[in-house]
Amino acid sequence: MSETAKYKGGRPRVDAQPITLRLPPELLGGVDRYIAHEQSIAGRSLTRPEAVRHALRNWLAGHGYQHHRGDPDGAN
């Protein structure tokens, strides 16, 4: 990505539904640690909403409720 290109991250689609989510401190701490981990290994900074969407997407795919984006055949 060029230095002039702006990273849009995990911005939700226009047709996405907003939800309100309250997290207890121990879960929020886990989200923040995940964000720090992604920053250290991938060099990208996630927002809390992006991190929660990423974790939920991976959990749903891992349990067979949703396919990974790059796996149309459903092998996860």
mmCIF file of the N, C-alpha and C atoms, coordinates in Angstrom:
data_MODEL
# 
_entry.id   MODEL 
# 
loop_
_atom_site.group_PDB 
_atom_site.id 
_atom_site.type_symbol 
_atom_site.label_atom_id 
_atom_site.label_alt_id 
_atom_site.label_comp_id 
_atom_site.label_asym_id 
_atom_site.label_entity_id 
_atom_site.label_seq_id 
_atom_site.pdbx_PDB_ins_code 
_atom_site.Cartn_x 
_atom_site.Cartn_y 
_atom_site.Cartn_z 
_atom_site.occupancy 
_atom_site.B_iso_or_equiv 
_atom_site.pdbx_formal_charge 
_atom_site.auth_seq_id 
_atom_site.auth_comp_id 
_atom_site.auth_asym_id 
_atom_site.auth_atom_id 
_atom_site.pdbx_PDB_model_num 
ATOM 1   N N  . MET A 1 1  ? 0.850   -1.173  0.000  1.00 0.00 ? 1  MET A N  1 
ATOM 2   C CA . MET A 1 1  ? 0.000   0.000   0.000  1.00 0.00 ? 1  MET A CA 1 
ATOM 3   C C  . MET A 1 1  ? 0.889   1.227   0.000  1.00 0.00 ? 1  MET A C  1 
ATOM 4   N N  . SER A 1 2  ? 0.556   2.173   -0.825 1.00 0.00 ? 2  SER A N  1 
ATOM 5   C CA . SER A 1 2  ? 1.367   3.382   -0.876 1.00 0.00 ? 2  SER A CA 1 
ATOM 6   C C  . SER A 1 2  ? 1.146   4.224   0.371  1.00 0.00 ? 2  SER A C  1 
ATOM 7   N N  . GLU A 1 3  ? 2.086   5.110   0.598  1.00 0.00 ? 3  GLU A N  1 
ATOM 8   C CA . GLU A 1 3  ? 1.969   5.977   1.770  1.00 0.00 ? 3  GLU A CA 1 
ATOM 9   C C  . GLU A 1 3  ? 0.794   6.933   1.649  1.00 0.00 ? 3  GLU A C  1 
ATOM 10  N N  . THR A 1 4  ? 0.349   7.201   0.431  1.00 0.00 ? 4  THR A N  1 
ATOM 11  C CA . THR A 1 4  ? -0.764  8.128   0.245  1.00 0.00 ? 4  THR A CA 1 
ATOM 12  C C  . THR A 1 4  ? -2.106  7.425   0.339  1.00 0.00 ? 4  THR A C  1 
ATOM 13  N N  . ALA A 1 5  ? -2.127  6.105   0.183  1.00 0.00 ? 5  ALA A N  1 
ATOM 14  C CA . ALA A 1 5  ? -3.388  5.371   0.282  1.00 0.00 ? 5  ALA A CA 1 
ATOM 15  C C  . ALA A 1 5  ? -3.818  5.314   1.739  1.00 0.00 ? 5  ALA A C  1 
ATOM 16  N N  . LYS A 1 6  ? -5.086  5.542   1.978  1.00 0.00 ? 6  LYS A N  1 
ATOM 17  C CA . LYS A 1 6  ? -5.597  5.541   3.342  1.00 0.00 ? 6  LYS A CA 1 
ATOM 18  C C  . LYS A 1 6  ? -6.178  4.167   3.662  1.00 0.00 ? 6  LYS A C  1 
ATOM 19  N N  . TYR A 1 7  ? -5.743  3.600   4.790  1.00 0.00 ? 7  TYR A N  1 
ATOM 20  C CA . TYR A 1 7  ? -6.253  2.298   5.224  1.00 0.00 ? 7  TYR A CA 1 
ATOM 21  C C  . TYR A 1 7  ? -7.647  2.487   5.786  1.00 0.00 ? 7  TYR A C  1 
ATOM 22  N N  . LYS A 1 8  ? -8.619  1.781   5.226  1.00 0.00 ? 8  LYS A N  1 
ATOM 23  C CA . LYS A 1 8  ? -9.992  1.901   5.691  1.00 0.00 ? 8  LYS A CA 1 
ATOM 24  C C  . LYS A 1 8  ? -10.365 0.807   6.674  1.00 0.00 ? 8  LYS A C  1 
ATOM 25  N N  . GLY A 1 9  ? -9.475  -0.168  6.839  1.00 0.00 ? 9  GLY A N  1 
ATOM 26  C CA . GLY A 1 9  ? -9.682  -1.189  7.858  1.00 0.00 ? 9  GLY A CA 1 
ATOM 27  C C  . GLY A 1 9  ? -10.959 -1.968  7.691  1.00 0.00 ? 9  GLY A C  1 
ATOM 28  N N  . GLY A 1 10 ? -11.586 -2.235  8.791  1.00 0.00 ? 10 GLY A N  1 
ATOM 29  C CA . GLY A 1 10 ? -12.780 -3.066  8.796  1.00 0.00 ? 10 GLY A CA 1 
ATOM 30  C C  . GLY A 1 10 ? -14.063 -2.270  8.832  1.00 0.00 ? 10 GLY A C  1 
ATOM 31  N N  . ARG A 1 11 ? -14.082 -1.157  8.159  1.00 0.00 ? 11 ARG A N  1 
ATOM 32  C CA . ARG A 1 11 ? -15.286 -0.342  8.169  1.00 0.00 ? 11 ARG A CA 1 
ATOM 33  C C  . ARG A 1 11 ? -16.475 -1.174  7.692  1.00 0.00 ? 11 ARG A C  1 
ATOM 34  N N  . PRO A 1 12 ? -17.587 -1.132  8.428  1.00 0.00 ? 12 PRO A N  1 
ATOM 35  C CA . PRO A 1 12 ? -18.742 -1.945  8.037  1.00 0.00 ? 12 PRO A CA 1 
ATOM 36  C C  . PRO A 1 12 ? -19.394 -1.433  6.757  1.00 0.00 ? 12 PRO A C  1 
ATOM 37  N N  . ARG A 1 13 ? -20.054 -2.336  6.083  1.00 0.00 ? 13 ARG A N  1 
ATOM 38  C CA . ARG A 1 13 ? -20.781 -1.962  4.872  1.00 0.00 ? 13 ARG A CA 1 
ATOM 39  C C  . ARG A 1 13 ? -21.905 -0.998  5.232  1.00 0.00 ? 13 ARG A C  1 
ATOM 40  N N  . VAL A 1 14 ? -22.371 -0.290  4.236  1.00 0.00 ? 14 VAL A N  1 
ATOM 41  C CA . VAL A 1 14 ? -23.436 0.692   4.450  1.00 0.00 ? 14 VAL A CA 1 
ATOM 42  C C  . VAL A 1 14 ? -24.705 0.017   4.964  1.00 0.00 ? 14 VAL A C  1 
ATOM 43  N N  . ASP A 1 15 ? -24.968 -1.221  4.520  1.00 0.00 ? 15 ASP A N  1 
ATOM 44  C CA . ASP A 1 15 ? -26.196 -1.895  4.927  1.00 0.00 ? 15 ASP A CA 1 
ATOM 45  C C  . ASP A 1 15 ? -26.045 -2.661  6.247  1.00 0.00 ? 15 ASP A C  1 
ATOM 46  N N  . ALA A 1 16 ? -24.951 -2.447  6.983  1.00 0.00 ? 16 ALA A N  1 
ATOM 47  C CA . ALA A 1 16 ? -24.731 -3.127  8.252  1.00 0.00 ? 16 ALA A CA 1 
ATOM 48  C C  . ALA A 1 16 ? -25.626 -2.522  9.338  1.00 0.00 ? 16 ALA A C  1 
ATOM 49  N N  . GLN A 1 17 ? -26.016 -3.355  10.279 1.00 0.00 ? 17 GLN A N  1 
ATOM 50  C CA . GLN A 1 17 ? -26.866 -2.912  11.382 1.00 0.00 ? 17 GLN A CA 1 
ATOM 51  C C  . GLN A 1 17 ? -26.006 -2.590  12.603 1.00 0.00 ? 17 GLN A C  1 
ATOM 52  N N  . PRO A 1 18 ? -26.176 -1.414  13.186 1.00 0.00 ? 18 PRO A N  1 
ATOM 53  C CA . PRO A 1 18 ? -25.409 -1.096  14.388 1.00 0.00 ? 18 PRO A CA 1 
ATOM 54  C C  . PRO A 1 18 ? -25.981 -1.829  15.599 1.00 0.00 ? 18 PRO A C  1 
ATOM 55  N N  . ILE A 1 19 ? -25.099 -2.220  16.515 1.00 0.00 ? 19 ILE A N  1 
ATOM 56  C CA . ILE A 1 19 ? -25.525 -2.811  17.779 1.00 0.00 ? 19 ILE A CA 1 
ATOM 57  C C  . ILE A 1 19 ? -24.754 -2.135  18.903 1.00 0.00 ? 19 ILE A C  1 
ATOM 58  N N  . THR A 1 20 ? -25.331 -2.160  20.089 1.00 0.00 ? 20 THR A N  1 
ATOM 59  C CA . THR A 1 20 ? -24.644 -1.651  21.270 1.00 0.00 ? 20 THR A CA 1 
ATOM 60  C C  . THR A 1 20 ? -24.163 -2.850  22.049 1.00 0.00 ? 20 THR A C  1 
ATOM 61  N N  . LEU A 1 21 ? -22.920 -2.827  22.446 1.00 0.00 ? 21 LEU A N  1 
ATOM 62  C CA . LEU A 1 21 ? -22.327 -3.959  23.141 1.00 0.00 ? 21 LEU A CA 1 
ATOM 63  C C  . LEU A 1 21 ? -21.534 -3.443  24.329 1.00 0.00 ? 21 LEU A C  1 
ATOM 64  N N  . ARG A 1 22 ? -21.865 -3.948  25.505 1.00 0.00 ? 22 ARG A N  1 
ATOM 65  C CA . ARG A 1 22 ? -21.098 -3.604  26.700 1.00 0.00 ? 22 ARG A CA 1 
ATOM 66  C C  . ARG A 1 22 ? -20.268 -4.813  27.075 1.00 0.00 ? 22 ARG A C  1 
ATOM 67  N N  . LEU A 1 23 ? -18.993 -4.579  27.349 1.00 0.00 ? 23 LEU A N  1 
ATOM 68  C CA . LEU A 1 23 ? -18.089 -5.666  27.702 1.00 0.00 ? 23 LEU A CA 1 
ATOM 69  C C  . LEU A 1 23 ? -17.567 -5.469  29.113 1.00 0.00 ? 23 LEU A C  1 
ATOM 70  N N  . PRO A 1 24 ? -17.514 -6.548  29.890 1.00 0.00 ? 24 PRO A N  1 
ATOM 71  C CA . PRO A 1 24 ? -16.882 -6.438  31.202 1.00 0.00 ? 24 PRO A CA 1 
ATOM 72  C C  . PRO A 1 24 ? -15.385 -6.197  31.027 1.00 0.00 ? 24 PRO A C  1 
ATOM 73  N N  . PRO A 1 25 ? -14.733 -5.661  32.055 1.00 0.00 ? 25 PRO A N  1 
ATOM 74  C CA . PRO A 1 25 ? -13.318 -5.288  31.935 1.00 0.00 ? 25 PRO A CA 1 
ATOM 75  C C  . PRO A 1 25 ? -12.416 -6.420  31.448 1.00 0.00 ? 25 PRO A C  1 
ATOM 76  N N  . GLU A 1 26 ? -12.672 -7.659  31.866 1.00 0.00 ? 26 GLU A N  1 
ATOM 77  C CA . GLU A 1 26 ? -11.782 -8.747  31.447 1.00 0.00 ? 26 GLU A CA 1 
ATOM 78  C C  . GLU A 1 26 ? -11.902 -9.040  29.946 1.00 0.00 ? 26 GLU A C  1 
ATOM 79  N N  . LEU A 1 27 ? -13.087 -8.919  29.372 1.00 0.00 ? 27 LEU A N  1 
ATOM 80  C CA . LEU A 1 27 ? -13.237 -9.110  27.924 1.00 0.00 ? 27 LEU A CA 1 
ATOM 81  C C  . LEU A 1 27 ? -12.654 -7.922  27.163 1.00 0.00 ? 27 LEU A C  1 
ATOM 82  N N  . LEU A 1 28 ? -12.884 -6.727  27.657 1.00 0.00 ? 28 LEU A N  1 
ATOM 83  C CA . LEU A 1 28 ? -12.331 -5.551  27.006 1.00 0.00 ? 28 LEU A CA 1 
ATOM 84  C C  . LEU A 1 28 ? -10.808 -5.586  27.039 1.00 0.00 ? 28 LEU A C  1 
ATOM 85  N N  . GLY A 1 29 ? -10.255 -6.069  28.129 1.00 0.00 ? 29 GLY A N  1 
ATOM 86  C CA . GLY A 1 29 ? -8.802  -6.225  28.215 1.00 0.00 ? 29 GLY A CA 1 
ATOM 87  C C  . GLY A 1 29 ? -8.294  -7.205  27.175 1.00 0.00 ? 29 GLY A C  1 
ATOM 88  N N  . GLY A 1 30 ? -9.050  -8.291  26.971 1.00 0.00 ? 30 GLY A N  1 
ATOM 89  C CA . GLY A 1 30 ? -8.675  -9.259  25.944 1.00 0.00 ? 30 GLY A CA 1 
ATOM 90  C C  . GLY A 1 30 ? -8.721  -8.655  24.550 1.00 0.00 ? 30 GLY A C  1 
ATOM 91  N N  . VAL A 1 31 ? -9.726  -7.851  24.282 1.00 0.00 ? 31 VAL A N  1 
ATOM 92  C CA . VAL A 1 31 ? -9.826  -7.170  22.986 1.00 0.00 ? 31 VAL A CA 1 
ATOM 93  C C  . VAL A 1 31 ? -8.628  -6.245  22.799 1.00 0.00 ? 31 VAL A C  1 
ATOM 94  N N  . ASP A 1 32 ? -8.289  -5.507  23.843 1.00 0.00 ? 32 ASP A N  1 
ATOM 95  C CA . ASP A 1 32 ? -7.145  -4.595  23.746 1.00 0.00 ? 32 ASP A CA 1 
ATOM 96  C C  . ASP A 1 32 ? -5.829  -5.348  23.556 1.00 0.00 ? 32 ASP A C  1 
ATOM 97  N N  . ARG A 1 33 ? -5.688  -6.506  24.201 1.00 0.00 ? 33 ARG A N  1 
ATOM 98  C CA . ARG A 1 33 ? -4.469  -7.306  24.003 1.00 0.00 ? 33 ARG A CA 1 
ATOM 99  C C  . ARG A 1 33 ? -4.404  -7.848  22.582 1.00 0.00 ? 33 ARG A C  1 
ATOM 100 N N  . TYR A 1 34 ? -5.541  -8.251  22.034 1.00 0.00 ? 34 TYR A N  1 
ATOM 101 C CA . TYR A 1 34 ? -5.588  -8.713  20.646 1.00 0.00 ? 34 TYR A CA 1 
ATOM 102 C C  . TYR A 1 34 ? -5.173  -7.582  19.699 1.00 0.00 ? 34 TYR A C  1 
ATOM 103 N N  . ILE A 1 35 ? -5.667  -6.377  19.950 1.00 0.00 ? 35 ILE A N  1 
ATOM 104 C CA . ILE A 1 35 ? -5.300  -5.223  19.128 1.00 0.00 ? 35 ILE A CA 1 
ATOM 105 C C  . ILE A 1 35 ? -3.797  -4.985  19.199 1.00 0.00 ? 35 ILE A C  1 
ATOM 106 N N  . ALA A 1 36 ? -3.233  -5.043  20.399 1.00 0.00 ? 36 ALA A N  1 
ATOM 107 C CA . ALA A 1 36 ? -1.786  -4.843  20.566 1.00 0.00 ? 36 ALA A CA 1 
ATOM 108 C C  . ALA A 1 36 ? -1.002  -5.935  19.850 1.00 0.00 ? 36 ALA A C  1 
ATOM 109 N N  . HIS A 1 37 ? -1.500  -7.180  19.906 1.00 0.00 ? 37 HIS A N  1 
ATOM 110 C CA . HIS A 1 37 ? -0.845  -8.299  19.224 1.00 0.00 ? 37 HIS A CA 1 
ATOM 111 C C  . HIS A 1 37 ? -0.843  -8.072  17.714 1.00 0.00 ? 37 HIS A C  1 
ATOM 112 N N  . GLU A 1 38 ? -1.977  -7.691  17.151 1.00 0.00 ? 38 GLU A N  1 
ATOM 113 C CA . GLU A 1 38 ? -2.067  -7.417  15.718 1.00 0.00 ? 38 GLU A CA 1 
ATOM 114 C C  . GLU A 1 38 ? -1.130  -6.280  15.319 1.00 0.00 ? 38 GLU A C  1 
ATOM 115 N N  . GLN A 1 39 ? -1.016  -5.279  16.170 1.00 0.00 ? 39 GLN A N  1 
ATOM 116 C CA . GLN A 1 39 ? -0.120  -4.156  15.888 1.00 0.00 ? 39 GLN A CA 1 
ATOM 117 C C  . GLN A 1 39 ? 1.327   -4.628  15.860 1.00 0.00 ? 39 GLN A C  1 
ATOM 118 N N  . SER A 1 40 ? 1.681   -5.512  16.795 1.00 0.00 ? 40 SER A N  1 
ATOM 119 C CA . SER A 1 40 ? 3.082   -5.937  16.886 1.00 0.00 ? 40 SER A CA 1 
ATOM 120 C C  . SER A 1 40 ? 3.481   -6.906  15.776 1.00 0.00 ? 40 SER A C  1 
ATOM 121 N N  . ILE A 1 41 ? 2.570   -7.810  15.342 1.00 0.00 ? 41 ILE A N  1 
ATOM 122 C CA . ILE A 1 41 ? 2.969   -8.789  14.332 1.00 0.00 ? 41 ILE A CA 1 
ATOM 123 C C  . ILE A 1 41 ? 2.621   -8.370  12.905 1.00 0.00 ? 41 ILE A C  1 
ATOM 124 N N  . ALA A 1 42 ? 1.530   -7.651  12.745 1.00 0.00 ? 42 ALA A N  1 
ATOM 125 C CA . ALA A 1 42 ? 1.104   -7.293  11.388 1.00 0.00 ? 42 ALA A CA 1 
ATOM 126 C C  . ALA A 1 42 ? 1.337   -5.817  11.082 1.00 0.00 ? 42 ALA A C  1 
ATOM 127 N N  . GLY A 1 43 ? 1.674   -5.046  12.097 1.00 0.00 ? 43 GLY A N  1 
ATOM 128 C CA . GLY A 1 43 ? 1.914   -3.635  11.879 1.00 0.00 ? 43 GLY A CA 1 
ATOM 129 C C  . GLY A 1 43 ? 0.676   -2.841  11.539 1.00 0.00 ? 43 GLY A C  1 
ATOM 130 N N  . ARG A 1 44 ? -0.491  -3.406  11.844 1.00 0.00 ? 44 ARG A N  1 
ATOM 131 C CA . ARG A 1 44 ? -1.722  -2.664  11.565 1.00 0.00 ? 44 ARG A CA 1 
ATOM 132 C C  . ARG A 1 44 ? -2.450  -2.396  12.874 1.00 0.00 ? 44 ARG A C  1 
ATOM 133 N N  . SER A 1 45 ? -3.067  -1.266  12.919 1.00 0.00 ? 45 SER A N  1 
ATOM 134 C CA . SER A 1 45 ? -3.776  -0.864  14.118 1.00 0.00 ? 45 SER A CA 1 
ATOM 135 C C  . SER A 1 45 ? -5.267  -1.055  13.892 1.00 0.00 ? 45 SER A C  1 
ATOM 136 N N  . LEU A 1 46 ? -5.908  -1.800  14.767 1.00 0.00 ? 46 LEU A N  1 
ATOM 137 C CA . LEU A 1 46 ? -7.343  -2.031  14.683 1.00 0.00 ? 46 LEU A CA 1 
ATOM 138 C C  . LEU A 1 46 ? -8.066  -1.169  15.705 1.00 0.00 ? 46 LEU A C  1 
ATOM 139 N N  . THR A 1 47 ? -9.273  -0.781  15.381 1.00 0.00 ? 47 THR A N  1 
ATOM 140 C CA . THR A 1 47 ? -10.128 -0.164  16.379 1.00 0.00 ? 47 THR A CA 1 
ATOM 141 C C  . THR A 1 47 ? -10.799 -1.279  17.162 1.00 0.00 ? 47 THR A C  1 
ATOM 142 N N  . ARG A 1 48 ? -11.381 -0.957  18.284 1.00 0.00 ? 48 ARG A N  1 
ATOM 143 C CA . ARG A 1 48 ? -12.102 -1.977  19.049 1.00 0.00 ? 48 ARG A CA 1 
ATOM 144 C C  . ARG A 1 48 ? -13.236 -2.596  18.235 1.00 0.00 ? 48 ARG A C  1 
ATOM 145 N N  . PRO A 1 49 ? -14.073 -1.799  17.550 1.00 0.00 ? 49 PRO A N  1 
ATOM 146 C CA . PRO A 1 49 ? -15.127 -2.425  16.735 1.00 0.00 ? 49 PRO A CA 1 
ATOM 147 C C  . PRO A 1 49 ? -14.578 -3.359  15.655 1.00 0.00 ? 49 PRO A C  1 
ATOM 148 N N  . GLU A 1 50 ? -13.467 -2.960  15.005 1.00 0.00 ? 50 GLU A N  1 
ATOM 149 C CA . GLU A 1 50 ? -12.864 -3.824  13.986 1.00 0.00 ? 50 GLU A CA 1 
ATOM 150 C C  . GLU A 1 50 ? -12.381 -5.127  14.609 1.00 0.00 ? 50 GLU A C  1 
ATOM 151 N N  . ALA A 1 51 ? -11.767 -5.038  15.775 1.00 0.00 ? 51 ALA A N  1 
ATOM 152 C CA . ALA A 1 51 ? -11.255 -6.229  16.442 1.00 0.00 ? 51 ALA A CA 1 
ATOM 153 C C  . ALA A 1 51 ? -12.390 -7.166  16.834 1.00 0.00 ? 51 ALA A C  1 
ATOM 154 N N  . VAL A 1 52 ? -13.486 -6.623  17.330 1.00 0.00 ? 52 VAL A N  1 
ATOM 155 C CA . VAL A 1 52 ? -14.636 -7.451  17.715 1.00 0.00 ? 52 VAL A CA 1 
ATOM 156 C C  . VAL A 1 52 ? -15.245 -8.108  16.479 1.00 0.00 ? 52 VAL A C  1 
ATOM 157 N N  . ARG A 1 53 ? -15.375 -7.346  15.380 1.00 0.00 ? 53 ARG A N  1 
ATOM 158 C CA . ARG A 1 53 ? -15.909 -7.943  14.137 1.00 0.00 ? 53 ARG A CA 1 
ATOM 159 C C  . ARG A 1 53 ? -15.008 -9.065  13.650 1.00 0.00 ? 53 ARG A C  1 
ATOM 160 N N  . HIS A 1 54 ? -13.702 -8.854  13.693 1.00 0.00 ? 54 HIS A N  1 
ATOM 161 C CA . HIS A 1 54 ? -12.750 -9.866  13.242 1.00 0.00 ? 54 HIS A CA 1 
ATOM 162 C C  . HIS A 1 54 ? -12.861 -11.126 14.103 1.00 0.00 ? 54 HIS A C  1 
ATOM 163 N N  . ALA A 1 55 ? -12.886 -10.965 15.418 1.00 0.00 ? 55 ALA A N  1 
ATOM 164 C CA . ALA A 1 55 ? -12.978 -12.113 16.330 1.00 0.00 ? 55 ALA A CA 1 
ATOM 165 C C  . ALA A 1 55 ? -14.297 -12.857 16.140 1.00 0.00 ? 55 ALA A C  1 
ATOM 166 N N  . LEU A 1 56 ? -15.386 -12.121 15.993 1.00 0.00 ? 56 LEU A N  1 
ATOM 167 C CA . LEU A 1 56 ? -16.690 -12.763 15.812 1.00 0.00 ? 56 LEU A CA 1 
ATOM 168 C C  . LEU A 1 56 ? -16.747 -13.513 14.484 1.00 0.00 ? 56 LEU A C  1 
ATOM 169 N N  . ARG A 1 57 ? -16.218 -12.903 13.428 1.00 0.00 ? 57 ARG A N  1 
ATOM 170 C CA . ARG A 1 57 ? -16.203 -13.556 12.115 1.00 0.00 ? 57 ARG A CA 1 
ATOM 171 C C  . ARG A 1 57 ? -15.415 -14.867 12.180 1.00 0.00 ? 57 ARG A C  1 
ATOM 172 N N  . ASN A 1 58 ? -14.237 -14.827 12.842 1.00 0.00 ? 58 ASN A N  1 
ATOM 173 C CA . ASN A 1 58 ? -13.421 -16.038 12.968 1.00 0.00 ? 58 ASN A CA 1 
ATOM 174 C C  . ASN A 1 58 ? -14.106 -17.099 13.817 1.00 0.00 ? 58 ASN A C  1 
ATOM 175 N N  . TRP A 1 59 ? -14.759 -16.703 14.891 1.00 0.00 ? 59 TRP A N  1 
ATOM 176 C CA . TRP A 1 59 ? -15.454 -17.659 15.751 1.00 0.00 ? 59 TRP A CA 1 
ATOM 177 C C  . TRP A 1 59 ? -16.604 -18.309 14.987 1.00 0.00 ? 59 TRP A C  1 
ATOM 178 N N  . LEU A 1 60 ? -17.402 -17.511 14.291 1.00 0.00 ? 60 LEU A N  1 
ATOM 179 C CA . LEU A 1 60 ? -18.533 -18.051 13.525 1.00 0.00 ? 60 LEU A CA 1 
ATOM 180 C C  . LEU A 1 60 ? -18.060 -19.022 12.452 1.00 0.00 ? 60 LEU A C  1 
ATOM 181 N N  . ALA A 1 61 ? -16.993 -18.673 11.750 1.00 0.00 ? 61 ALA A N  1 
ATOM 182 C CA . ALA A 1 61 ? -16.455 -19.550 10.711 1.00 0.00 ? 61 ALA A CA 1 
ATOM 183 C C  . ALA A 1 61 ? -15.875 -20.816 11.329 1.00 0.00 ? 61 ALA A C  1 
ATOM 184 N N  . GLY A 1 62 ? -15.190 -20.684 12.448 1.00 0.00 ? 62 GLY A N  1 
ATOM 185 C CA . GLY A 1 62 ? -14.590 -21.839 13.104 1.00 0.00 ? 62 GLY A CA 1 
ATOM 186 C C  . GLY A 1 62 ? -15.600 -22.826 13.644 1.00 0.00 ? 62 GLY A C  1 
ATOM 187 N N  . HIS A 1 63 ? -16.805 -22.350 13.927 1.00 0.00 ? 63 HIS A N  1 
ATOM 188 C CA . HIS A 1 63 ? -17.860 -23.221 14.441 1.00 0.00 ? 63 HIS A CA 1 
ATOM 189 C C  . HIS A 1 63 ? -18.887 -23.588 13.365 1.00 0.00 ? 63 HIS A C  1 
ATOM 190 N N  . GLY A 1 64 ? -18.603 -23.234 12.124 1.00 0.00 ? 64 GLY A N  1 
ATOM 191 C CA . GLY A 1 64 ? -19.446 -23.648 11.006 1.00 0.00 ? 64 GLY A CA 1 
ATOM 192 C C  . GLY A 1 64 ? -20.691 -22.815 10.781 1.00 0.00 ? 64 GLY A C  1 
ATOM 193 N N  . TYR A 1 65 ? -20.778 -21.643 11.401 1.00 0.00 ? 65 TYR A N  1 
ATOM 194 C CA . TYR A 1 65 ? -21.960 -20.794 11.228 1.00 0.00 ? 65 TYR A CA 1 
ATOM 195 C C  . TYR A 1 65 ? -21.822 -19.844 10.049 1.00 0.00 ? 65 TYR A C  1 
ATOM 196 N N  . GLN A 1 66 ? -20.599 -19.649 9.584  1.00 0.00 ? 66 GLN A N  1 
ATOM 197 C CA . GLN A 1 66 ? -20.348 -18.737 8.473  1.00 0.00 ? 66 GLN A CA 1 
ATOM 198 C C  . GLN A 1 66 ? -19.066 -19.185 7.784  1.00 0.00 ? 66 GLN A C  1 
ATOM 199 N N  . HIS A 1 67 ? -19.014 -19.024 6.465  1.00 0.00 ? 67 HIS A N  1 
ATOM 200 C CA . HIS A 1 67 ? -17.816 -19.378 5.714  1.00 0.00 ? 67 HIS A CA 1 
ATOM 201 C C  . HIS A 1 67 ? -16.834 -18.227 5.754  1.00 0.00 ? 67 HIS A C  1 
ATOM 202 N N  . HIS A 1 68 ? -15.538 -18.564 5.699  1.00 0.00 ? 68 HIS A N  1 
ATOM 203 C CA . HIS A 1 68 ? -14.523 -17.521 5.558  1.00 0.00 ? 68 HIS A CA 1 
ATOM 204 C C  . HIS A 1 68 ? -14.714 -16.851 4.212  1.00 0.00 ? 68 HIS A C  1 
ATOM 205 N N  . ARG A 1 69 ? -14.396 -15.598 4.112  1.00 0.00 ? 69 ARG A N  1 
ATOM 206 C CA . ARG A 1 69 ? -14.556 -14.838 2.863  1.00 0.00 ? 69 ARG A CA 1 
ATOM 207 C C  . ARG A 1 69 ? -13.839 -15.483 1.691  1.00 0.00 ? 69 ARG A C  1 
ATOM 208 N N  . GLY A 1 70 ? -12.648 -15.996 1.912  1.00 0.00 ? 70 GLY A N  1 
ATOM 209 C CA . GLY A 1 70 ? -11.861 -16.569 0.833  1.00 0.00 ? 70 GLY A CA 1 
ATOM 210 C C  . GLY A 1 70 ? -12.141 -18.036 0.569  1.00 0.00 ? 70 GLY A C  1 
ATOM 211 N N  . ASP A 1 71 ? -13.208 -18.578 1.173  1.00 0.00 ? 71 ASP A N  1 
ATOM 212 C CA . ASP A 1 71 ? -13.487 -20.004 1.070  1.00 0.00 ? 71 ASP A CA 1 
ATOM 213 C C  . ASP A 1 71 ? -14.942 -20.238 0.702  1.00 0.00 ? 71 ASP A C  1 
ATOM 214 N N  . PRO A 1 72 ? -15.306 -20.020 -0.566 1.00 0.00 ? 72 PRO A N  1 
ATOM 215 C CA . PRO A 1 72 ? -16.703 -20.158 -0.975 1.00 0.00 ? 72 PRO A CA 1 
ATOM 216 C C  . PRO A 1 72 ? -17.255 -21.572 -0.853 1.00 0.00 ? 72 PRO A C  1 
ATOM 217 N N  . ASP A 1 73 ? -16.378 -22.583 -0.818 1.00 0.00 ? 73 ASP A N  1 
ATOM 218 C CA . ASP A 1 73 ? -16.858 -23.959 -0.721 1.00 0.00 ? 73 ASP A CA 1 
ATOM 219 C C  . ASP A 1 73 ? -17.170 -24.386 0.707  1.00 0.00 ? 73 ASP A C  1 
ATOM 220 N N  . GLY A 1 74 ? -16.806 -23.560 1.659  1.00 0.00 ? 74 GLY A N  1 
ATOM 221 C CA . GLY A 1 74 ? -17.184 -23.837 3.031  1.00 0.00 ? 74 GLY A CA 1 
ATOM 222 C C  . GLY A 1 74 ? -16.236 -24.764 3.796  1.00 0.00 ? 74 GLY A C  1 
ATOM 223 N N  . ALA A 1 75 ? -15.028 -24.971 3.332  1.00 0.00 ? 75 ALA A N  1 
ATOM 224 C CA . ALA A 1 75 ? -14.111 -25.822 4.050  1.00 0.00 ? 75 ALA A CA 1 
ATOM 225 C C  . ALA A 1 75 ? -13.490 -25.108 5.242  1.00 0.00 ? 75 ALA A C  1 
ATOM 226 N N  . ASN A 1 76 ? -13.804 -23.815 5.400  1.00 0.00 ? 76 ASN A N  1 
ATOM 227 C CA . ASN A 1 76 ? -13.274 -22.949 6.444  1.00 0.00 ? 76 ASN A CA 1 
ATOM 228 C C  . ASN A 1 76 ? -11.823 -22.931 6.321  1.00 0.00 ? 76 ASN A C  1 
# 
